[in-house]
Amino acid sequence: MKLDPIVVSLLDTDLYKFNMNQVIFHKHTDLCGEYYFKCRNEDVVFTREMAEEIEEQIDQLCSLRFKKEELDYLRSIRFIKADYVEFLRLWHPIREYVKVELSDEGELSVIVNGPLFSAMQFEIYLLEIVNEVYFRLKYDYETLRKSAEEKLDAKIKALNDGTYTFSFAEFGCRRRLSREWEDEVVRRLAQETKACVGTSNVYLAMKYDLTPIGTYAHEFVQMYQGIDSIPLAYTNYYAMKDWYNEYDGDNGTALTDTVTTDLFLLDFNRSMVNNYTGVRHDSGDPYAWGEKLIAHYKKYGVDPKTKLLLFSDSLDFDRAQELYDYFKDKTKVSFGIGTFCSNDTCERALNIVIKLQYVNGRPVAKLSDDVGKAMCRDPEYLEYLKRSVAFRLEREKDKSK
């Protein structure tokens, strides 16, 4: 079964891809990156038909170019700069950077390798392709779509009858059931509720006149591990510094857990606390994390109610409501909800990722606040990074005595 094109616009990706890419374009064009696909679900088998369809969809993706109206839209985003948009006028995905293989056991391998400013852009497009191919070829799509519609109807009802009282952004393009279904979800959430404040999907933000939402991902901090001149335990500091210098305090929600939140807080000094509008949670106990950040703000004399806690770790609507009820009187609270917006069906969703694993030939890693989310292809490097982080934490602890 041959599918229609899955990605039809280069805007059909998360905003943070452009945000991060702009910093790389201005400061780090010398970096090369290598990304690897991973499916975290057990017992998922990809077929030869799926692999062939994925290859064809990547061919189609690499034929795309930014259209004038898409570039004009990017130019209208207040922190996207004119020279970067001109670069995107010339840029396009290069097919030779992507390699797809399928093992005899049905394990899918996808590797992206190229200049970081180009290689990093493939992540969301490839996840959209892999996910939609898998669900359309494995299941009866109309059955999945019907179950997704029923669940969306229930969510919209609950958002309108007071069952759910929080605001959130749709973060679902990377694991969506399909392009057309995410479009329907975003349209209905935006038009039929007052709770959806925006979407990470830039194309849908443009289409439905919504706020595009996103700052940076783990890969942005990870890439600094590949820069020789930066000590490993200080990569988060230099990442945040470059981000602030690029955006002058705008576009300022910091991700805390790339090399653990405890280390992040050492770098999140008075200047950073004041310059960033908030922080994003993506691993570990969200309640303990939130209390830790609130205490950190208070330490610097900052009213936590002036700062945002953005939760985005595998959230469903019930979990988001519980977090909102707990934190709403302590600080600003918002949520990024992904899979439970765009791929909530009668079948189990895939937990798939494409992660940066090497920069300029050197291994890089995400530690996370959840041991199960750590990802690195080089176990020795992962242990070295952990020791570097532990050493700095212990040294700073001794200084404070």
ZIBELBEL-V498374 format. One record per residue. N is the residue number from 1. RES is the residue in three letters. SS is DSSP state (~ for helix, > for strand, _ for the rest). PSI is psi in whole degrees, -180 to 180 (999 if undefined). OMEGA is omega in whole degrees, -180 to 180 (999 if undefined). Layout:
BEGIN
<<N RES SS PSI OMEGA> <N RES SS PSI OMEGA>>
END
This chain:
BEGIN
<<1 MET _ 119 178> <2 LYS _ 136 -176> <3 LEU _ 156 170> <4 ASP _ 161 177> <5 PRO _ 135 -178> <6 ILE _ -45 176> <7 VAL _ 119 -177> <8 VAL _ -2 177> <9 SER _ 138 177> <10 LEU _ -7 171> <11 LEU _ -9 -177> <12 ASP _ 67 -177> <13 THR _ 173 179> <14 ASP > 143 179> <15 LEU ~ -37 -174> <16 TYR ~ -17 174> <17 LYS ~ -41 177> <18 PHE ~ -40 179> <19 ASN ~ -51 -179> <20 MET ~ -41 -177> <21 ASN ~ -34 179> <22 GLN ~ -40 177> <23 VAL ~ -44 179> <24 ILE ~ -44 180> <25 PHE ~ -37 -178> <26 HIS ~ -25 -169> <27 LYS ~ -23 -168> <28 HIS _ 48 -179> <29 THR _ -10 -179> <30 ASP _ -5 -176> <31 LEU _ 139 172> <32 CYS > 144 -176> <33 GLY > 152 178> <34 GLU > 122 -175> <35 TYR > 145 -180> <36 TYR > 139 176> <37 PHE > 145 174> <38 LYS > 133 171> <39 CYS > 118 -175> <40 ARG _ -14 177> <41 ASN _ 146 174> <42 GLU _ 151 173> <43 ASP _ 28 173> <44 VAL _ 127 -178> <45 VAL _ 126 173> <46 PHE _ 139 -179> <47 THR _ 167 177> <48 ARG ~ -38 178> <49 GLU ~ -42 179> <50 MET ~ -45 -178> <51 ALA ~ -41 179> <52 GLU ~ -40 178> <53 GLU ~ -40 177> <54 ILE ~ -44 178> <55 GLU ~ -45 -179> <56 GLU ~ -37 179> <57 GLN ~ -34 176> <58 ILE ~ -39 175> <59 ASP ~ -46 179> <60 GLN ~ -45 178> <61 LEU ~ -44 -174> <62 CYS _ -2 174> <63 SER _ -8 -175> <64 LEU _ 152 172> <65 ARG _ 156 175> <66 PHE _ 136 177> <67 LYS _ 161 -178> <68 LYS ~ -46 -178> <69 GLU ~ -29 177> <70 GLU ~ -43 177> <71 LEU ~ -39 177> <72 ASP ~ -38 178> <73 TYR ~ -46 178> <74 LEU ~ -40 180> <75 ARG ~ -27 -178> <76 SER ~ -15 178> <77 ILE _ 127 -164> <78 ARG _ -29 -176> <79 PHE _ 2 174> <80 ILE _ 126 -169> <81 LYS _ 152 -172> <82 ALA ~ -40 -178> <83 ASP ~ -33 177> <84 TYR ~ -40 177> <85 VAL ~ -38 177> <86 GLU ~ -36 174> <87 PHE ~ -44 -180> <88 LEU ~ -27 175> <89 ARG ~ -32 -179> <90 LEU ~ -26 -173> <91 TRP _ 149 168> <92 HIS _ 158 179> <93 PRO _ 135 -178> <94 ILE _ 121 -171> <95 ARG ~ -34 -176> <96 GLU ~ -14 180> <97 TYR ~ -12 -173> <98 VAL > 131 178> <99 LYS > 128 -179> <100 VAL > 133 176> <101 GLU > 156 178> <102 LEU > 126 179> <103 SER _ 167 178> <104 ASP _ -24 -180> <105 GLU _ 0 178> <106 GLY _ 20 176> <107 GLU _ 126 -177> <108 LEU > 133 174> <109 SER > 129 173> <110 VAL > 124 180> <111 ILE > 132 175> <112 VAL > 129 -177> <113 ASN > 120 -180> <114 GLY > -174 175> <115 PRO > 135 -171> <116 LEU ~ -38 -178> <117 PHE ~ -21 178> <118 SER ~ -44 -177> <119 ALA ~ -37 -175> <120 MET _ -24 -176> <121 GLN _ -16 -177> <122 PHE ~ -26 -168> <123 GLU ~ -59 -173> <124 ILE ~ -43 178> <125 TYR ~ -46 -177> <126 LEU ~ -40 178> <127 LEU ~ -40 176> <128 GLU ~ -43 -179> <129 ILE ~ -52 -177> <130 VAL ~ -45 -176> <131 ASN ~ -47 -177> <132 GLU ~ -41 177> <133 VAL ~ -46 -178> <134 TYR ~ -50 -174> <135 PHE ~ -32 179> <136 ARG ~ -33 -177> <137 LEU ~ -22 -179> <138 LYS ~ -36 -173> <139 TYR _ 170 169> <140 ASP _ 111 -172> <141 TYR ~ -39 -177> <142 GLU ~ -34 176> <143 THR ~ -44 177> <144 LEU ~ -45 -178> <145 ARG ~ -42 -180> <146 LYS ~ -44 180> <147 SER ~ -36 178> <148 ALA ~ -39 178> <149 GLU ~ -43 180> <150 GLU ~ -42 -179> <151 LYS ~ -37 177> <152 LEU ~ -41 177> <153 ASP ~ -44 -179> <154 ALA ~ -39 179> <155 LYS ~ -44 -180> <156 ILE ~ -41 176> <157 LYS ~ -46 -178> <158 ALA ~ -33 177> <159 LEU ~ -27 -177> <160 ASN ~ -20 -178> <161 ASP _ 6 177> <162 GLY _ 0 175> <163 THR _ -45 175> <164 TYR _ 131 -174> <165 THR _ 12 -176> <166 PHE _ 166 172> <167 SER _ 152 -177> <168 PHE > 165 172> <169 ALA > 147 177> <170 GLU > 121 -177> <171 PHE _ 37 -163> <172 GLY _ 6 -170> <173 CYS ~ -29 -174> <174 ARG ~ -25 -178> <175 ARG ~ 31 -175> <176 ARG _ 155 175> <177 LEU _ -45 179> <178 SER _ 165 177> <179 ARG ~ -46 -177> <180 GLU ~ -29 -180> <181 TRP ~ -40 176> <182 GLU ~ -39 177> <183 ASP ~ -46 180> <184 GLU ~ -42 180> <185 VAL ~ -50 -178> <186 VAL ~ -43 179> <187 ARG ~ -49 -177> <188 ARG ~ -41 178> <189 LEU ~ -39 -179> <190 ALA ~ -38 -174> <191 GLN ~ -25 -174> <192 GLU ~ -4 176> <193 THR _ 168 174> <194 LYS _ 8 -173> <195 ALA _ -25 -175> <196 CYS > 112 -174> <197 VAL > -6 -180> <198 GLY > -173 180> <199 THR > 151 175> <200 SER _ -19 -176> <201 ASN > 112 -173> <202 VAL ~ -39 180> <203 TYR ~ -44 -179> <204 LEU ~ -31 174> <205 ALA ~ -44 178> <206 MET ~ -45 -175> <207 LYS ~ -39 -174> <208 TYR ~ 14 177> <209 ASP _ 49 178> <210 LEU _ 167 176> <211 THR _ 122 174> <212 PRO > 133 -171> <213 ILE _ 135 176> <214 GLY _ 151 175> <215 THR _ -91 179> <216 TYR _ 164 -178> <217 ALA _ 179 -178> <218 HIS ~ -35 -176> <219 GLU ~ -29 -179> <220 PHE ~ -43 177> <221 VAL ~ -40 -180> <222 GLN ~ -37 -173> <223 MET ~ -26 180> <224 TYR ~ -18 175> <225 GLN ~ -19 179> <226 GLY ~ 4 180> <227 ILE _ 116 -171> <228 ASP _ -36 -171> <229 SER _ -5 -175> <230 ILE _ 121 176> <231 PRO _ 141 -174> <232 LEU ~ -41 -175> <233 ALA ~ -1 180> <234 TYR ~ 10 -177> <235 THR ~ -37 179> <236 ASN ~ -38 179> <237 TYR ~ -47 -178> <238 TYR ~ -33 176> <239 ALA ~ -48 180> <240 MET ~ -37 179> <241 LYS ~ -46 178> <242 ASP ~ -40 -180> <243 TRP ~ -46 -180> <244 TYR ~ -42 180> <245 ASN ~ -35 179> <246 GLU ~ -40 -171> <247 TYR ~ 0 176> <248 ASP _ 39 177> <249 GLY _ -11 175> <250 ASP _ 163 176> <251 ASN _ 48 -166> <252 GLY _ 67 169> <253 THR > 119 -173> <254 ALA > 138 175> <255 LEU > 129 -165> <256 THR _ -18 -161> <257 ASP _ 11 -176> <258 THR _ -45 176> <259 VAL _ 39 180> <260 THR _ 144 180> <261 THR ~ -34 179> <262 ASP ~ -42 178> <263 LEU ~ -39 177> <264 PHE ~ -42 -176> <265 LEU ~ -26 175> <266 LEU ~ -35 -180> <267 ASP ~ -20 -177> <268 PHE _ 69 -175> <269 ASN _ -173 -176> <270 ARG ~ -43 -179> <271 SER ~ -46 -179> <272 MET ~ -41 178> <273 VAL ~ -43 -179> <274 ASN ~ -32 -174> <275 ASN ~ -27 -179> <276 TYR _ 137 -177> <277 THR _ -20 -179> <278 GLY > -169 -176> <279 VAL > 156 -179> <280 ARG > 136 179> <281 HIS > 133 180> <282 ASP _ 6 175> <283 SER _ 162 179> <284 GLY _ 178 -179> <285 ASP _ 116 -176> <286 PRO ~ -29 -180> <287 TYR ~ -46 177> <288 ALA ~ -41 178> <289 TRP ~ -48 -178> <290 GLY ~ -43 179> <291 GLU ~ -37 179> <292 LYS ~ -41 180> <293 LEU ~ -39 178> <294 ILE ~ -44 178> <295 ALA ~ -36 179> <296 HIS ~ -43 177> <297 TYR ~ -45 -179> <298 LYS ~ -34 179> <299 LYS ~ -34 180> <300 TYR _ 13 177> <301 GLY _ 22 -179> <302 VAL _ 131 178> <303 ASP _ 116 -179> <304 PRO ~ -23 -180> <305 LYS ~ -9 176> <306 THR ~ -1 -177> <307 LYS _ 157 -176> <308 LEU > 133 166> <309 LEU > 116 -180> <310 LEU > 119 -179> <311 PHE > 134 -176> <312 SER _ 18 -174> <313 ASP _ 97 173> <314 SER _ 45 -174> <315 LEU _ 140 161> <316 ASP _ 179 -173> <317 PHE ~ -34 179> <318 ASP ~ -44 178> <319 ARG ~ -40 179> <320 ALA ~ -41 179> <321 GLN ~ -42 179> <322 GLU ~ -43 178> <323 LEU ~ -41 179> <324 TYR ~ -46 180> <325 ASP ~ -36 -178> <326 TYR ~ -41 -171> <327 PHE ~ -9 -169> <328 LYS _ -28 180> <329 ASP _ 1 -177> <330 LYS _ -28 -173> <331 THR _ 173 170> <332 LYS > 141 -177> <333 VAL > 136 171> <334 SER > 174 -172> <335 PHE > 146 168> <336 GLY > 115 -176> <337 ILE > 122 -173> <338 GLY _ -89 -174> <339 THR ~ -37 -178> <340 PHE ~ -3 166> <341 CYS ~ -51 -165> <342 SER ~ -10 -179> <343 ASN _ 47 178> <344 ASP _ 97 -175> <345 THR _ -170 177> <346 CYS _ -7 178> <347 GLU _ 156 -180> <348 ARG _ 133 177> <349 ALA _ 153 173> <350 LEU _ 141 172> <351 ASN _ 87 -175> <352 ILE > 146 180> <353 VAL > 158 167> <354 ILE > 115 -170> <355 LYS > 144 174> <356 LEU > 126 -176> <357 GLN > -22 177> <358 TYR > 142 173> <359 VAL > 123 -176> <360 ASN _ 38 177> <361 GLY _ -5 -180> <362 ARG > 140 178> <363 PRO > 148 173> <364 VAL _ 164 -175> <365 ALA _ 155 168> <366 LYS > 127 179> <367 LEU _ -46 179> <368 SER _ 168 172> <369 ASP _ 4 179> <370 ASP _ 114 -174> <371 VAL ~ -35 -178> <372 GLY ~ -17 -179> <373 LYS ~ -7 177> <374 ALA _ 139 -178> <375 MET > 122 179> <376 CYS _ 137 -179> <377 ARG _ -7 -178> <378 ASP _ 98 -177> <379 PRO ~ -36 -180> <380 GLU ~ -42 178> <381 TYR ~ -41 180> <382 LEU ~ -43 179> <383 GLU ~ -38 178> <384 TYR ~ -43 178> <385 LEU ~ -43 178> <386 LYS ~ -42 179> <387 ARG ~ -40 179> <388 SER ~ -44 179> <389 VAL ~ -45 -179> <390 ALA ~ -38 180> <391 PHE ~ -46 -179> <392 ARG ~ -41 179> <393 LEU ~ -42 -179> <394 GLU ~ -41 180> <395 ARG ~ -44 179> <396 GLU ~ -33 177> <397 LYS ~ -42 179> <398 ASP ~ -37 -180> <399 LYS ~ -32 -175> <400 SER _ -9 -178> <401 LYS _ 999 999>>
END
